[in-house]
Structure formats: C-alpha cells, structure tokens
C-alpha cells in the first residue's frame, strides 16, 4: 500500500495549529490546491467533531470527504468518499505533537490507486509528496507570520 508521510515543525501552539488545519472552510486560503471547500455537516460532541465536506480544485473536480477530529489528542483521521476515483481508497491521519519550539505537524496518506488510472504510481507518489511538502511549508509560513490564526 503506497504511503506519503511528512512532518514539519511549526513555531506555534499545537492547539492553534490543529484548529487551523482542521478548519475546512478556510482550506482555500491555506492550501494551494483547493479552490472551494464546503462543510456539509459538522457535529461536535465532547472531544470529537465529525465533519463531512466537499472540496473542489481549480480544474473543477469535486469530491466528498469525511473527517473525525480528536480535540484532546490532536489527531484527525479522514477518508475520501465520493467519488473515490482516482483512488480505490484514500485514508489520512494528521497529528500535532507538542515540541519545545511549538508543534510537530505530521500528515500520513495511505491509499491505493484505481486500476484505471493511466499515470504510473511512481509519478503519482512524486506529485503527492511534492504537494504535501509545499502545503506544509506554506501553512507553517502563514501561521508563523501571523497571516492565519486560530478562530
């Protein structure tokens, strides 16, 4: 099973970093690849928030995803739901761990490509790796500069 895993240290409070990266409605402002983000449902009960949302990219592709946010342990798990293509499945796990200088933000993506995808797996892995590193660096820069703050 292919996996992309990247971490970056952010000089900010872990709770704030976690709140920012799980504020789905703000994703078009903090991620380069999302043109639109719509929260379809959001239910919070105690330490947990369940979110169903739809994302769109600049090319006009849209998909629905599900996310479970653990506000106590600062862990979010998610999966792409509909449509799955170009994946057979896509599961994500994001964590924010306290560090002396702030937060270690780690993103893990486990997935399997649909057999109908014409792009070789190595190319897909390279693109996903590049996008993850770029997005993490961009979010770090925005948080540390004060351009984005936790709501």
Order of alpha helices (4+ residues) and beta strands (2+ residues): beta-alpha-alpha-beta-beta-beta-beta-beta-beta-alpha
